Amino acid sequence: MAEKNPMWKGDKVGYQAIHGWIKSRKLKPNLCELCKINPPYDLASKGDIYTRNLNDWMWICRRCHMLLDGRLVNLHKVRGDTNRVPLLSKM
């Protein structure tokens, strides 16, 4: 049991460590947990705080992850594709 290890830090670990811990314990579904269309590649936190609660995480496709983070909207704005700004609600 990891908690009994003297090096155990609980939730006071870095970004990579918590992602690795969750990735090794949360089963990866065949389809994205949001759009249910694409295969998931990214493990994303549902909130702003990274915890070890598996229910606070989801396996999602790259497109859904970029939509949630606002990166896809920013990318379209930078490219000048303001008419093509995608919406998460259209999925």
C-alpha positions as a printed Julia matrix, in Angstrom:
91×3 Matrix{Float64}:
   0.0    0.0     0.0
   1.5    3.29   -1.14
   0.32   5.27    1.87
   2.58   3.24    4.14
   5.68   4.17    2.17
   7.79   6.73    4.09
   8.19   8.71    0.83
   4.38   9.05    0.41
   3.38  12.72   -0.05
  -0.39  12.35   -0.34
  -1.88  15.13   -2.46
   1.23  17.31   -2.09
   2.83  16.05   -5.3
   3.52  17.65   -8.65
   1.54  17.66  -11.87
   3.32  14.67  -13.43
   3.17  12.54  -10.3
  -0.57  12.93   -9.74
  -1.31  12.28  -13.43
   0.82   9.13  -13.31
  -0.91   7.93  -10.15
  -4.4    8.49  -11.62
  -3.41   7.01  -15.0
  -2.29   3.78  -13.33
  -5.61   3.41  -11.48
  -8.38   4.84  -13.68
  -9.48   2.55  -16.47
  -9.29   4.08  -19.91
 -12.58   3.72  -21.83
 -12.77   3.09  -25.58
 -14.43   6.46  -26.23
 -14.08   9.99  -24.84
 -16.16  10.48  -21.7
 -17.52  13.79  -23.06
 -18.26  13.43  -26.78
 -18.49   9.61  -26.86
 -17.09   9.74  -30.42
 -13.29   9.85  -30.42
 -10.82   7.64  -28.56
  -9.46   9.32  -25.42
  -5.81  10.37  -25.26
  -5.83  12.81  -22.35
  -6.51  12.43  -18.67
  -8.14  15.64  -17.42
  -9.17  16.89  -14.02
 -12.81  17.96  -13.69
 -11.85  20.8   -11.37
  -9.05  23.23  -10.69
  -7.59  21.16   -7.86
  -5.74  17.93   -8.56
  -6.78  15.22   -6.12
  -6.37  11.46   -5.86
 -10.14  10.96   -6.16
 -10.63   8.95   -9.36
 -14.11  10.44   -9.78
 -12.52  13.9   -10.19
 -10.82  12.79  -13.41
 -11.96  11.83  -16.9
 -10.45  10.33  -20.02
 -11.2   12.64  -22.95
 -10.14  13.11  -26.56
  -7.72  15.85  -27.53
 -10.48  18.0   -29.1
 -12.64  17.95  -25.97
  -9.6   18.69  -23.81
  -8.67  21.68  -25.96
 -12.27  22.92  -25.83
 -12.43  22.62  -22.04
  -9.12  24.42  -21.59
 -10.07  27.14  -24.09
  -7.05  26.31  -26.27
  -9.1   25.5   -29.38
 -11.01  28.78  -29.21
  -7.74  30.7   -28.77
  -6.19  28.84  -31.69
  -9.05  29.81  -34.0
  -8.86  33.43  -32.83
  -5.11  33.59  -33.47
  -5.63  32.15  -36.94
  -8.43  34.63  -37.62
 -11.06  31.9   -37.98
 -13.62  33.73  -35.84
 -16.49  32.17  -37.8
 -15.23  28.7   -36.94
 -14.89  29.04  -33.17
 -16.16  25.68  -31.89
 -18.57  25.28  -29.01
 -18.49  22.48  -26.49
 -22.29  22.35  -26.52
 -22.32  21.26  -30.18
 -20.87  17.87  -29.3
